[in-house]
Amino acid sequence: MNPDVEALRSKLSALDFQKLCGITIPKVHEFIAKSVSLCNPQRVFICSDSADDITYVRRQAIAIGEEAALKLPGHTVHFDGIHDQGRDRQVTKYLVPKGTFLSKALNQIDRQEGLAEVESLLKDTMKDRTMITRFLSLGPTNSIFTILGVQCTDSWYVAHSEDLLYRPGYRIFCKSRPKREFIQVLHSAGKLNETMVSIEHEKKRIYIDYMDNTVYSVNTQYAGNSIGFKKLAFRLAIRKANTEGWLAEHMMLMGVHGPNGRKTYFAGAFPSACGKTSSAMLPGETILGDDIAYIREIDSVARAVNVEAGIFGIIKDVNPTDDVSIFKVLSSPREIIFSNVLVNDSTPFWLGMGSKFPKEGTNFSGAWYEGKTDKAGNRIPPAHKNARYAVSLKELENCDPELENPLGVELGGIMYGGRDAKAYVPVQQSFDWEHGIIAYGASLETETTFATIDKEGIPEINLMSIQDFISIPLGKNIRNSLDFGKKLKKPPIIFGVNYFLRDKEGKFLNNLLDKHVWIKWMELRVHQDVVAISSPSGYLPKYKDLYRLFKQVLRKEYNKEDYIKQFTIRVPENLAKIERVERFHKERVAEAPEELFQVLNQQRERLLKARRSFGDYISPECFEG
């Protein structure tokens, strides 16, 4: 008998002891024993993914008060504390050994110092509570993509959310060899008030130990901080991918229908609240994933899988007009966890849902009423901007049938998009893989949003939309992406998209639904069904093709004036963007590849040449020759 298992016997029921003994990976036993010794739970529940165990987790989340049942069957609501409403950059850090430095762009702390701190905060946090142990699969099971994970937590809400977001992994753990690698996560909500909300937000810590593939999270319940296999384990996967020569990306995956029954798969990298989920959920297309993708070269082809099996999506602005598919899901009986919405009469309400708000209810601040203010005198909105929903992808009518394909899907295109009000056009195609990775991916610029705890609307470079999650030198990640393309016979075509371009008065030049047209144009370009215009920053759509697509897809007229406004090359703004990107990489990116500066300088030279011929603001028609 493994001594770590034997040491746990007093904390386990006979059935749970039997379930734990079914796993023969010594490091699993060691991790659970260490977590028990540190957090001191009253008992340990081993979730085997059986129907009875899954039902028990759901019922406990409600019985203990972390969730409350809503009016529609299967719907529940969870509230995070008023100071715990998003990813917290300031307290999310890498544990770095002495003599190692990752990057100026990354938060880090000495490994020994960080371990001592977080372990002191976790000490005895689970006294009089149950430690729930979950075994999960990241990526389809029994696949070259599969990465296993185990999480110990004292939150039934976290354990319940993992049912919706990930594939069950207990049976795979039971069948795995003793030395099988896995990611381990230890989480505690910490001290709770009478409404089961974490109250010591000033002691919130989210630490990633890449030396031991471990994530520590304490004094937080927000799922992005507490469900360790979201963006926290993603950081560890990025490191693994760079070591092994594949890609772990902050990307949605979708199937786009083309002519004659054709379907083309796209991946898309967007920072939070920049259109990733709404792109993946476009009506008439299929969704394979909305957040994290693993991409591997298999027989010289780029193939991708969704790491997750559900959606933890931002619910703000989901309405029956712009988001038909997901609104239908959220409005019908099925298993969904809402978080940080307003609840009135056991019904959820969220910002931008297209219906009138009640004047009172319960939200993340507790009992809410119209005009309620916080301690600083600021009005508290009825629902939080970063309110969320968690739902299994299989609940969606447009869930792609290849979700569980162990070989993933072949990628035809990759898109990078952010919140760029001034420079880039709504859609453009790169000249080649290298140009796309550098000019669109490594140059991705956006504005900070409500998905992180920080000021909103601050322009920043968000390299490939993974800057918050990367645990290696940023330059090394760019190099890995460049080298990955060289392995492929036919690399996916890379596109830059920008749904947030504005005119001089600050008015958006894109309608929310226009993205469907841009994506349909990309699908045609992958198969060379339409010709494009060569501009200094990439290939642009022709007006006649967009005119036809607007009629087919959105059933509306698309006038030439709008086309010219949207696709005018703004030379001063593009030159300024290149300066910002170069400065960022020179100052903050260790080992930035030389190709990066070469590609950016080539783009600068093309812009300057075009300026000499056409001026500062150049209609796309000037490049048609």
C-alpha positions in Angstrom: 0.0 0.0 0.0 1.3 3.4 -1.0 2.0 5.3 2.3 0.5 8.5 0.9 -2.8 6.6 0.3 -2.7 5.0 3.7 -2.2 8.3 5.3 -5.4 9.6 3.7 -7.6 6.7 5.0 -8.9 8.6 8.0 -10.2 11.4 5.7 -11.9 9.1 3.2 -15.1 7.0 3.3 -14.6 3.4 2.4 -16.0 4.1 -1.1 -13.7 7.1 -1.6 -10.7 5.1 -0.4 -11.6 2.4 -3.0 -11.9 5.1 -5.7 -8.5 6.6 -4.9 -6.9 3.1 -4.8 -8.1 2.7 -8.4 -5.4 5.2 -9.5 -1.8 3.8 -9.5 0.1 7.0 -10.2 2.2 7.7 -7.0 2.4 11.4 -7.7 -1.4 11.7 -7.6 -1.4 10.2 -4.1 1.5 12.4 -3.1 -0.3 15.6 -4.3 -3.6 14.8 -2.6 -1.8 13.8 0.6 0.3 17.1 0.6 -2.9 19.1 -0.1 -4.7 17.4 2.8 -1.8 18.0 5.2 -1.6 21.7 4.2 -5.3 22.6 4.1 -6.6 20.2 6.8 -10.1 19.3 5.4 -12.6 17.4 7.5 -13.0 14.9 4.7 -12.0 14.2 1.2 -14.4 13.4 -1.6 -13.0 11.6 -4.7 -15.2 12.3 -7.7 -15.1 9.3 -10.1 -17.3 10.9 -12.8 -20.1 8.4 -12.1 -23.6 9.7 -12.5 -24.1 9.5 -8.7 -20.9 11.5 -8.0 -21.8 14.2 -10.6 -25.3 14.6 -9.1 -23.8 14.8 -5.6 -21.5 17.6 -6.6 -24.4 19.6 -8.2 -26.6 19.1 -5.1 -23.9 20.1 -2.7 -23.2 23.4 -4.6 -26.8 24.4 -3.9 -27.0 22.8 -0.4 -24.0 24.6 0.9 -25.1 27.9 -0.6 -22.5 28.5 -3.3 -25.2 28.3 -5.9 -28.9 28.9 -5.9 -31.5 27.3 -8.2 -33.3 29.6 -10.7 -36.7 29.4 -12.2 -35.8 27.4 -15.3 -34.9 23.7 -14.6 -31.1 23.2 -14.6 -30.3 26.9 -14.2 -28.3 28.0 -11.1 -26.6 31.2 -10.1 -23.3 31.9 -8.3 -21.9 35.2 -7.0 -18.3 36.2 -6.6 -17.3 38.9 -4.1 -17.4 42.6 -5.2 -13.6 42.6 -5.3 -13.4 39.3 -7.2 -14.9 39.9 -10.6 -12.1 39.1 -13.1 -8.6 37.8 -13.6 -6.3 39.7 -11.3 -3.0 40.5 -13.0 -1.4 42.0 -9.9 -1.7 38.8 -7.7 -1.2 36.3 -10.5 2.5 35.4 -10.5 5.0 32.8 -11.7 7.2 31.1 -9.1 10.7 31.5 -10.6 13.9 29.8 -9.3 16.8 32.0 -8.2 18.9 33.1 -11.2 16.0 32.9 -13.7 14.1 35.8 -15.2 11.1 35.4 -17.6 10.3 38.8 -19.0 9.6 42.4 -18.0 6.1 41.8 -19.2 5.4 39.0 -16.7 4.7 39.1 -13.0 7.1 36.8 -11.1 8.2 36.1 -7.6 11.1 34.0 -6.1 9.9 30.4 -6.1 10.8 29.7 -2.4 9.4 33.0 -1.3 6.2 32.5 -3.2 5.7 28.9 -2.0 6.1 30.0 1.6 3.6 32.8 1.1 0.9 30.8 -0.6 1.3 27.8 1.6 0.9 30.0 4.7 -2.4 31.4 3.2 -3.7 27.9 2.4 -2.8 26.5 5.9 -5.9 25.0 7.5 -8.3 26.8 5.0 -10.4 23.6 4.6 -10.9 22.9 8.3 -14.5 21.7 8.8 -14.9 21.5 5.0 -14.8 18.9 2.3 -11.9 18.7 -0.1 -13.3 17.8 -3.5 -10.8 16.0 -5.9 -11.6 16.1 -9.6 -9.8 14.3 -12.4 -10.1 15.9 -15.8 -8.9 15.6 -19.4 -7.8 18.6 -21.4 -8.4 17.9 -25.0 -10.3 14.9 -26.3 -9.6 11.7 -24.4 -7.1 9.0 -25.6 -5.6 11.5 -28.1 -2.1 12.8 -28.9 -3.5 16.1 -27.7 -4.6 14.9 -24.2 -3.2 16.5 -21.1 -4.5 15.2 -17.8 -5.2 17.3 -14.7 -6.2 16.9 -11.1 -7.7 19.6 -8.9 -8.2 19.7 -5.1 -10.7 22.4 -4.1 -13.1 23.2 -1.2 -15.6 24.9 -3.6 -18.5 22.8 -4.8 -19.2 25.6 -7.4 -15.7 25.1 -8.9 -16.2 21.3 -8.9 -19.6 21.7 -10.6 -18.3 24.1 -13.2 -15.6 21.6 -14.2 -18.4 19.1 -15.1 -19.6 21.6 -17.7 -16.3 22.8 -19.0 -14.1 19.7 -19.2 -14.0 16.1 -20.2 -14.1 13.5 -17.4 -10.7 12.1 -16.6 -11.0 9.6 -13.7 -11.1 6.5 -15.9 -8.0 7.7 -17.9 -6.1 8.2 -14.6 -7.0 4.7 -13.6 -5.7 3.2 -16.9 -2.6 5.4 -17.0 1.0 4.2 -16.4 2.5 5.1 -13.0 4.7 7.8 -14.4 2.0 9.6 -16.5 2.5 13.3 -16.3 -0.4 15.6 -15.3 -1.1 19.2 -14.2 -2.1 19.7 -10.5 -4.2 22.5 -9.0 -4.8 23.3 -5.4 -7.6 25.9 -4.7 -9.3 27.2 -1.6 -11.9 29.9 -1.5 -10.5 30.9 1.9 -12.7 32.6 4.6 -16.3 33.0 3.6 -19.1 35.2 4.8 -22.7 34.1 5.4 -23.4 34.4 1.6 -20.5 32.0 0.9 -18.4 34.7 -0.7 -14.6 34.9 -0.2 -13.9 37.9 2.0 -10.1 38.2 2.3 -9.6 39.6 -1.2 -6.5 41.5 -0.1 -4.9 38.0 0.5 -5.9 36.7 -2.9 -3.0 34.9 -4.6 -2.8 32.9 -7.8 0.7 31.4 -8.2 2.0 29.1 -11.0 4.9 26.8 -10.2 6.1 25.7 -13.7 8.9 23.7 -12.0 6.3 21.3 -10.6 3.4 21.8 -13.0 1.3 23.1 -10.1 -1.2 26.0 -9.7 -2.1 27.5 -6.3 -5.1 29.6 -5.9 -6.5 31.0 -2.6 -9.0 33.6 -1.4 -10.9 33.8 -4.7 -13.9 32.2 -6.3 -14.0 33.9 -9.7 -13.8 30.9 -12.1 -10.9 32.4 -14.1 -8.8 32.3 -10.9 -10.3 29.2 -9.2 -10.9 26.7 -12.0 -7.2 25.9 -12.5 -7.6 24.4 -15.9 -8.8 27.7 -17.5 -6.0 30.2 -18.1 -3.8 29.0 -15.2 -3.0 25.5 -16.5 -3.0 27.1 -20.0 0.2 28.9 -18.9 1.8 25.5 -18.2 0.6 24.1 -21.5 2.2 27.0 -23.4 5.5 26.1 -21.8 5.1 22.4 -22.7 4.1 23.3 -26.3 7.2 25.4 -26.8 9.4 22.7 -25.5 7.8 20.1 -27.8 7.2 22.2 -30.9 3.5 22.5 -31.0 1.1 25.5 -30.2 -1.1 26.1 -27.2 -3.2 29.1 -28.1 -5.9 31.5 -26.7 -8.1 30.7 -29.7 -11.6 29.8 -30.6 -12.3 27.1 -33.2 -15.2 27.2 -35.6 -16.4 25.5 -38.8 -17.4 27.9 -41.6 -19.7 26.7 -44.4 -18.7 27.5 -47.9 -20.1 26.7 -51.4 -21.2 23.2 -52.4 -21.5 21.9 -48.8 -17.8 22.7 -48.0 -16.8 23.3 -44.4 -13.5 25.0 -43.5 -12.1 25.2 -39.9 -10.7 28.4 -38.5 -8.9 29.3 -35.3 -9.1 32.8 -33.9 -7.1 34.6 -31.2 -8.9 37.5 -29.5 -8.3 39.0 -26.1 -11.3 38.7 -23.7 -14.3 40.8 -24.8 -13.0 41.4 -28.3 -15.4 39.1 -30.2 -14.0 35.6 -29.8 -17.1 33.9 -28.5 -19.5 35.9 -30.7 -17.4 34.9 -33.8 -17.4 31.2 -32.8 -21.2 31.4 -32.3 -22.2 32.9 -35.6 -25.6 31.5 -36.7 -25.4 28.9 -39.5 -21.8 28.0 -38.6 -20.5 25.4 -36.1 -18.6 26.0 -32.9 -15.8 23.7 -31.9 -14.4 25.9 -29.1 -14.5 29.5 -27.8 -11.3 29.9 -25.7 -8.3 27.6 -25.8 -6.9 25.4 -28.6 -4.0 23.0 -29.0 -2.5 22.9 -32.5 -0.2 20.1 -33.7 1.5 19.2 -36.9 0.2 15.8 -37.9 1.5 14.5 -41.3 2.6 18.0 -42.2 -1.0 19.4 -41.6 -2.0 21.8 -38.8 -4.7 20.1 -36.7 -6.5 21.6 -33.7 -8.6 20.6 -30.8 -10.6 22.4 -28.2 -8.9 22.0 -24.8 -12.3 22.3 -23.1 -15.8 20.9 -23.7 -17.9 23.8 -22.5 -18.1 27.6 -22.5 -17.4 30.0 -19.7 -18.6 33.0 -21.7 -19.1 36.7 -21.1 -22.9 37.2 -21.0 -22.9 41.0 -21.4 -24.7 42.1 -24.7 -25.9 38.6 -25.5 -29.3 39.3 -26.9 -31.9 37.7 -29.2 -31.0 39.9 -32.2 -27.1 39.7 -32.3 -26.6 36.3 -30.6 -29.5 34.2 -31.7 -27.9 30.7 -30.9 -26.5 31.4 -27.5 -29.5 33.5 -26.4 -31.8 30.6 -27.2 -29.6 28.3 -25.1 -29.5 30.7 -22.1 -33.3 31.0 -22.3 -34.3 27.4 -22.2 -34.2 24.6 -19.6 -30.7 23.0 -19.5 -27.8 22.9 -17.1 -26.3 26.4 -16.9 -24.4 28.2 -14.2 -24.9 32.0 -14.3 -22.5 34.2 -12.4 -22.6 37.8 -11.3 -25.9 38.6 -13.1 -28.9 40.3 -11.4 -31.5 37.9 -10.0 -35.1 38.9 -9.5 -37.9 36.4 -9.0 -35.4 33.6 -9.6 -34.8 34.9 -13.1 -31.3 36.1 -14.4 -30.8 39.6 -16.0 -27.7 40.8 -17.6 -26.4 44.0 -19.2 -27.4 44.4 -22.9 -29.8 41.5 -23.0 -32.4 43.5 -24.7 -35.1 43.6 -22.1 -36.1 45.9 -19.2 -34.3 45.6 -15.9 -36.1 45.2 -12.6 -35.3 48.0 -10.1 -34.1 45.6 -7.4 -32.8 42.1 -6.9 -29.7 40.3 -5.8 -26.3 40.7 -7.5 -22.6 40.5 -6.7 -22.9 43.3 -4.1 -25.7 41.5 -2.2 -29.2 43.0 -2.1 -29.3 45.5 -4.9 -31.6 48.4 -5.7 -31.5 51.1 -8.3 -29.2 53.8 -7.2 -27.1 51.7 -4.8 -23.5 52.9 -4.4 -20.3 51.4 -3.1 -18.2 52.7 -0.3 -16.6 55.2 -2.7 -19.9 56.6 -3.8 -19.8 54.9 -7.2 -23.1 53.5 -8.5 -23.2 49.7 -8.6 -24.6 48.4 -11.8 -27.4 45.8 -11.7 -25.2 43.1 -13.2 -21.4 43.0 -13.6 -19.9 43.8 -17.0 -17.9 40.5 -16.6 -20.9 38.4 -15.6 -20.6 34.9 -17.1 -22.4 31.7 -18.0 -21.0 28.2 -18.0 -22.6 25.6 -20.3 -21.6 22.4 -22.0 -20.9 22.7 -25.7 -23.1 19.7 -26.4 -26.1 21.7 -25.2 -25.7 23.9 -28.3 -27.5 23.0 -31.5 -24.5 24.2 -33.6 -21.9 22.2 -31.7 -19.5 20.8 -34.3 -19.6 17.0 -34.6 -15.8 16.8 -34.6 -15.6 18.1 -31.0 -14.3 14.7 -29.7 -12.2 13.7 -32.7 -8.9 12.5 -31.2 -7.0 13.8 -34.3 -8.7 17.2 -34.2 -9.6 19.2 -37.3 -7.5 20.5 -40.1 -7.1 24.3 -40.0 -7.7 26.3 -43.1 -7.2 29.7 -41.5 -6.2 31.5 -38.4 -7.3 35.0 -37.4 -5.9 37.5 -34.9 -8.2 40.3 -33.7 -8.2 43.0 -31.0 -9.7 46.4 -30.2 -7.9 48.7 -32.6 -9.9 51.9 -33.0 -7.5 53.7 -35.3 -5.2 51.6 -37.6 -6.1 48.2 -39.0 -9.0 47.6 -41.4 -11.8 45.1 -40.5 -10.3 42.2 -42.3 -7.1 41.6 -44.2 -5.0 38.6 -45.3 -1.3 38.2 -44.6 1.2 37.8 -47.4 2.5 34.6 -45.9 2.8 32.7 -42.6 5.7 34.8 -41.3 4.0 38.1 -42.1 0.8 37.0 -40.4 2.5 35.8 -37.2 4.4 39.1 -36.9 2.2 41.8 -38.4 -1.1 40.4 -37.0 -0.1 38.1 -34.1 3.0 39.6 -32.5 1.6 43.1 -33.3 -1.9 42.4 -31.8 -2.9 45.6 -30.1 -6.1 46.1 -28.0 -7.6 48.0 -25.2 -7.9 46.6 -21.7 -11.5 45.5 -20.9 -13.6 44.5 -17.9 -12.3 40.9 -18.1 -9.3 41.9 -16.0 -9.3 43.8 -12.7 -7.6 47.0 -13.9 -8.5 50.2 -15.7 -10.5 49.8 -18.9 -9.8 51.3 -22.3 -6.0 51.5 -22.0 -4.3 50.6 -25.3 -1.7 47.8 -25.0 0.1 45.2 -27.1 -1.3 41.8 -26.3 1.0 39.5 -28.2 -1.0 36.8 -29.9 -3.6 37.3 -27.2 -1.6 35.2 -24.8 0.6 37.8 -23.1 -1.3 37.4 -19.8 -0.7 33.6 -19.8 2.8 33.0 -21.1 5.5 31.5 -18.8 8.5 31.6 -21.2 10.4 34.5 -22.8 7.9 36.1 -25.3 10.5 36.0 -28.1 10.8 32.3 -27.7 7.1 31.9 -28.2 7.2 34.0 -31.4 10.1 31.8 -32.6 8.1 28.6 -31.9 5.2 30.0 -33.9 7.4 30.9 -36.9 9.1 27.5 -36.8 5.8 25.7 -36.6 4.7 27.1 -40.0 7.8 25.7 -41.6 6.7 22.1 -40.7 3.6 22.4 -42.8 3.0 21.6 -46.4 0.2 24.1 -46.6 0.1 26.4 -43.6 -3.3 27.9 -42.6 -3.8 31.3 -44.0 -3.4 34.0 -41.4 -5.9 36.9 -41.3 -6.0 40.1 -39.2 -9.5 41.2 -38.1 -10.7 44.3 -36.3 -14.3 44.7 -35.3 -13.6 48.0 -33.4 -12.4 50.4 -36.1 -13.8 53.9 -35.5 -14.1 57.1 -37.5 -12.7 60.5 -36.4 -15.9 61.2 -34.4 -15.4 57.9 -32.5 -18.3 56.0 -34.2 -17.8 52.3 -34.9 -17.5 51.6 -38.7 -18.6 48.0 -38.3 -22.0 46.6 -37.3 -21.8 43.8 -34.8 -23.0 41.3 -37.3 -20.7 42.4 -40.1 -18.1 40.0 -38.8 -20.1 37.2 -40.4 -19.3 38.7 -43.8 -15.6 39.1 -43.1 -15.4 35.4 -42.0 -17.3 34.2 -45.1 -14.8 36.2 -47.2 -11.9 34.5 -45.4 -13.4 31.1 -46.2 -13.5 32.0 -49.9 -9.8 33.2 -49.7 -8.6 30.0 -48.2 -9.9 28.2 -51.3 -8.8 31.0 -53.7 -12.4 31.5 -54.8 -12.1 35.3 -54.9 -9.3 37.7 -55.9 -7.9 40.2 -53.3 -6.3 43.6 -53.5 -2.6 43.9 -52.4 -2.2 46.7 -49.9 0.8 47.7 -47.8 -0.5 45.8 -44.7 -2.1 42.8 -46.4 -4.6 41.6 -49.0 -8.0 43.4 -48.9 -11.4 42.3 -50.1 -12.8 43.7 -53.3 -16.0 45.7 -53.0 -17.9 43.5 -55.5 -17.3 40.4 -53.4 -18.3 42.0 -50.1 -21.4 43.5 -51.8 -22.5 40.0 -52.8 -21.7 38.5 -49.4 -23.6 41.2 -47.5 -26.6 40.3 -49.7 -26.2 36.5 -49.2 -25.3 36.5 -45.5 -27.1 39.5 -43.9 -29.6 40.2 -46.7 -28.7 43.9 -46.8 -27.2 46.4 -49.1 -23.5 47.3 -48.7 -22.7 50.7 -50.2 -19.4 51.8 -51.7 -19.0 54.7 -49.2 -19.0 52.3 -46.2 -16.5 50.0 -48.0 -14.1 52.9 -48.6 -14.4 54.2 -45.0 -13.7 50.7 -43.6 -10.9 49.7 -45.9 -9.0 53.0 -46.3 -5.4 52.5 -45.4 -4.6 55.0 -42.6 -0.9 55.6 -43.2 -0.1 57.8 -40.1 -2.0 55.5 -37.8 -0.4 52.4 -39.2 3.1 53.9 -39.0 2.5 54.9 -35.4 1.3 51.3 -34.7 4.6 49.9 -36.1 6.5 52.3 -33.8 4.6 51.1 -30.8 5.1 47.4 -31.6 8.8 47.8 -32.3 9.3 49.7 -29.0 7.4 47.1 -27.1 9.5 44.3 -28.5 12.8 46.1 -28.0 12.0 47.1 -24.4 9.9 44.2 -23.1 10.5 41.1 -25.2 13.6 39.0 -24.5 15.2 37.4 -27.6 12.7 39.0 -30.1 13.5 37.3 -33.4 15.3 39.4 -36.0 12.7 38.5 -38.5 10.1 40.5 -36.5 11.9 43.8 -37.0 12.6 42.9 -40.7 8.9 42.2 -41.4 7.8 45.3 -39.6 10.3 47.4 -41.4 9.1 46.0 -44.8 5.6 47.0 -43.8 6.8 50.5 -43.0 8.5 50.8 -46.3 5.4 49.7 -48.2 3.4 52.3 -46.3 5.9 55.1 -47.0 5.9 54.2 -50.7 2.1 54.3 -50.8 2.1 57.6 -49.0 4.4 59.2 -51.6 1.9 58.1 -54.4 -1.5 58.6 -52.7 -1.2 60.6 -49.5 -2.0 59.7 -45.9 -5.4 58.1 -46.3 -5.6 55.8 -49.2 -8.8 54.3 -50.7 -8.6 50.5 -51.3 -9.4 51.2 -54.9 -6.1 53.0 -55.4 -4.4 49.6 -55.0 -6.5 47.8 -57.6 -4.2 48.7 -60.5 
